[in-house]
Amino acid sequence: MQRRFLLGSAAAAAAAAAKLILTREENNNAAPLESVKETILSKNGLTPSRAEQTSALSATAPDRPLDLLVIGGGATGSGVALDAATRGLRVGLVERDDFSSGSSSRSTKLLHGGVRYLEKAVFNLDYGQLKLVLHALEERNRVMQNAPHMCRPLPTLTPCYSWFDVVYYWAGLKAYDLVAGTRVLRLSSMAEDAVDAAIKHGNLKPSNACVTSHLPILGAYKWEPSSFTTLAQSCVRMKRTRNGKVIPGTMDASVAKHLSSSYGSMAEQDENLGKRLAHGYPYLEAEVAYCVRNEYCESAIDFIARRTRLAFLDVNAAAQALPRIIQVLATERGWNGERLERERMDAEGFLQTFKTVKMLPS
């Protein structure tokens, strides 16, 4: 599973380390789902600035309150905000630090399919275990539909020590494939349940029912698994040789794959991508500026830990890229020298936490 799911979505736009407000859209005569899609794809669908979000949240008053205030911008909080906002409710979200910076950041990013629960359901005749399997499959299917560019199948290898194991696992996995293909029971997600409860107890008046089951996020529209090949072939980058001559060149395949899987169809909109931030990794300078402008990236730590996973992949590469990342952030945010130094110290201290602790001899 790739690193982010909701950050690019205008319907669930959120502000790092601060506030988010999602306003009620005027209801046209289109179907609710199509109306939401049009809003996301329109020019107004771009994420508003953090200043605009803060101003909108500050403008709330007793005579015009929020319908729902979500505390915490992790996986669950962001999902609740997205669900409620796309139902036409006025939603605010407050986050102390950054999106998914708490317990959500410790996730493996794997979407469990529930194979073990199916085994228990069969041998113990436990309907509750079967419901867990169906729920996991429903949630996984939602992600595959709404963010196909950010997820991919992960092959697994199961050791078999006898011919009985071969038959046993083959039969079990075929049964699992059957359940995964039918999805006979649709169960609500945690976010949907939370919004339903808030609507019931708060006597709220949403303009439409939940639409997140079939709501592709930004970048998912018209994306195909082979999109990276088109991106690599169509994007011409001007390269300077050692003697100063400028020649056209194509995009590296690894960079094209990274941009396609992270930004989907939006990756084709800009060819001025700059250089790589670190040798051996596809992350580009332009991504820093993009994350500042569109994903509420407020610090270098936000970028190396959550907008990309560079700090988790390679601490040394993250340290190498840090000066340039801070430089781009400073340009975008207008930081002074004091803020630059504080940002550098905070980021270096954060990277130190990834260093291996040496055990002292007993």
N, C-alpha and C positions, 0 to 999 in steps of 0.2 A: 504494500500500500504506500502511496506517495505521501509527501509531507503535509499537504494542506488540503482542506476540503471546502471551507466556507469563506476564506479570506477574500476571494475575488468576487463574491456574490454581492450585488448591490442590494438585493432584498434583505440581506442580513449584514449590512455594513456595520463594522464595529470599530471603536477607537482604542488603540493600544494605550494602556495605563490610565485610561480615563473613561469617557462617556460615549454612549451611543444612543441615538434616538431614531426610530423608524416611524415615518409619518403615514397617516392613512392616505391612500391614493384615491383620486376621484374615480368612482365606479362608472366605466362606460358600459355599453350594452353587450360587450363581448363576454364570452364565457370566462369565469374566474381565472382558470389556469392560463388561458391565452392572454388575458389582460395582464397578469403578472409577468408572463414571458415578454410581452411587448414593452413593459416598463423596464425590465432588466436590459433588453437589447437596445432600447432607445438611448438617446444622448443623456437623458435624465437618469439613466440607469447607472451611470458612473458613480463611484463612491464619493460622497461629499467630503470636504476637508474636515480635519479634526476640529478646526475653529468653528466651522458651520455646525458640526455635531454638538459641540459644547454650548454654542449659542442657542441652538434649538432646545437643548435639555434645560438650560437656564430659563428659557421663556415659558416653561410650564407653569401653570397657575391653578388655584383651586377650582376656578370655573372652566378650566380646560386641562384636566389632569391626564396623566398617562393611563392607558388601559392596563398595562402590564409593565412592571419593572423587574428585570432579570439581574440578579447579582452573581457575577462570575462569568467570564468569557471563555470557559473551557469547551470541551466537546458537547456536553449537555446544554450548557447555557447558550452557546451559539445556535444549537439546534432548536431550542425553545424560541429564541428571538426570531430565527428564520421562519419557523412555523407560524408564530403569532403575527408577524409582520405581513406575511403573504395571505393571511386571513383578513387583512384590512384593519387590524388593531393598531393603536398608537403604542409603540413599544420603546422602552429605554433599557439599555444594558450598561452596567458599570463593572469595570474590571480594575483591580488594584495594580496589576503589573502588565502583562501582555497576554494575548490570546494563547490558550493552551500552555501557559507557563507553569501551571501547578501540576496536579496529578495527571492531567491529560498529556503532559510532555513525557511522562514515563511510559506511555503506551508503546507496545511493539509495532503498532500500525498494522497488525494482522487482523483480518476479519474472520472470526472463528466460524466454521461451518457446522459444528455440532455432531461430528461423526460418533464421538464417544457416547453422547446422549442417545443417539439412535440405537446403539448397541444395548444400552440399558433399557430403553423402551421396548425392544424386542424380547429380550430375555426375561425382564421383570414384568412385562405387560403393563408398563407404566405410561399412562397417557400424558402425565405431566412432563416426562422427559421428551416425549414426541412433540409437545407444544414448544419446548425449548428449541428443538431442531428447526421447526417450522418458523419460529420467530427469528432465529439466526439467519436462515435462508432468505426471509423477507427483507431483513435489514441489509444483507449483503447485496441483494438484487437492487435495492434502492440506490446504493452507492454506485453499482455498475451502470445503472440507467442515468443517474444524475451527474456523475463525474467519471465518465469512462476513460478520460485521459489521465486520471490520477490513480487508477488502480489497475492491477494486472494479476493474472492467475499465478500462484506460486506452487510449482510442482513439488511433490513430496515423495520420498522413497521409504517404503515400508519393508523391513527385513522379514523374510519368511524362512523358518528353520525346518520346515517339513512340507510335504505335499498337502497335508491337512490345512496348514496355514495358508497356502496358496488358494485353496478352494474357499476357506473361511473368509479371508479378506476380500476375495473376488466377489463372493455372494453378498457380503456386507456392503461393499462399495457400490455394487450395482443397485442394491436396495436404496442406498443413499441417493444415487443419481436419479432414481425414480421419484423419490420424494422431492428432490431439488427441482426436478423438471415440472412437477405438477403444481407445487405450492398451493395445496387445496385450502389452506386456511390463512387468512390475512390478519395479522396481529399488529396492533398499533405500537409505534415506537415510544420510547420514554418521553421524548419531546412532545409528541402528539398527545400522550396521556396527560402531561403536565399542563399543556395549553387547554385541553378539554376541561380539566379540573378548575383552572383559573376562570374560564368562561362561565362555568356552572356556579361557582361560589361567588364570583364577582358580578354576576348578572350582566356580563358583557354582551355586546351586539356585534359579532363579526359580520363582515359583508359576504363571506363565503366560507365553505368548509375547508378542511385541510387539503392543500394541493402539492405538498412537498414530495409525495410519492412519485410524481412525474414532472419534476421541475429541474431540468438541467441547469447547472450553474454556468457562469461566464466561462467561455472557452470550450464548453461541451457541444455547443451547436455546430453542426457540420464537421465535427472532428471525426477522423478515421484513424485506425491504428497505423496506416501507412502515411499519415500526414507529414511525418518528419522527413520523408524522402522528398516530398514536394518542397518543403521548407529549405532543405539542404541544397537543392538544385536551383531554386528560384532566387535565393538570397545571394546577391553579389557583394562581397566585402572587399574594400580597397586595402591592399597590403603594401607596406613600404619595405623595399629590399635594403640590404646593407649599404648599397651605394646611393641610396636616396630615391631610387626610382619607384614610382607607385604603379602597381599592377593589380588587376582584378583577380579575386580568388573566391572560391565557393566556401560555404560554411562547413565546418567539421561535422562529421556524422554524430559524434558524441554530444556536441553542443546542440545540434538539431533535435536529437532524441530528448535531451533534457528540457529544452524549451517547449517542445510539443507535449511532453508528459506533464509539465508544470503549468503551462498557460493555455494549452489546447489550441483552438483556432485563433486565439488572439496573438499567438507568436508570429503570425504572418503579417502583422500590421506595422511593424517597425524594423527597419534594416540597420539602423544606427545603434549597434549593440555594444560597441567598445571592445576592450580586450578581456581576456580571462583574468580572474582575480587571483587564481593560484594554479600553478603548473600541475597538470594531471587531473584537473577537475573542471567541469563544464560551466561553472558559475561565472557570469559576466558582470562587468561594471554597470551596464545598463539596468541590471536587475535591482541594484541598490536604489537607483533613482526611481525605478518603477514602484518598488515596495514602499518607499517614502510617500510617493504621491497617491498610491492606490490601495495600500495594505496597512497603513498606519504604522509603519516601521519607525520607531522613535529612538532607537539606539543601535549601536553596533552589535550588542548581544542579541537583540531582536533578530537581526539579520543572520548572524552566524549560527544561531541556535534554533530559530523557528521559521524564518522565511526560507532559509536553506538549512541543511543539516551538517554543514561543513565542520563545525566544532565537534560533532560526534563522530564524523568520519575520519578526520585527520587534524589533530590539534596543531601540529607544526604548519600545515597548510593554512589553517585559519589564522595563525599568528602572522604568517607571511602576507596574507591578504588584508590584515587588519588596518594598516596605515591607509591604503587606498579606499577601503570601505568607509573609514572615518572621514577621509577627505571628501568623498562624494556626499556623505551625510551632512557634513559641515556646509557644503555648497548649497544643498537643498534647504537646510534648516537655518542657515545664517548664523552658525555658532561662532562665538569668540574664542580667543586662545585659552581662556580658563576652562570653558566647556570642552574644548578639544582634549585638553590634558586629563580632565576628569573622565571623559569617555574612554580614553586610552587605558587609564589605570583600572577602570571598572571592567573593561573587556579582558585585559591581561589577567586580572584577578579571577575572572570567570574561567578562563582557559586553564588556569593553574589547578582548578578543581578536577580537571580531567587527567592530570599527571598521575602516574602510578606511584602509590605510596610505598616507599622502601621500608621493609620490616627490619627493625633493629635486632641484632643477635641477642639471644637470651643468655 
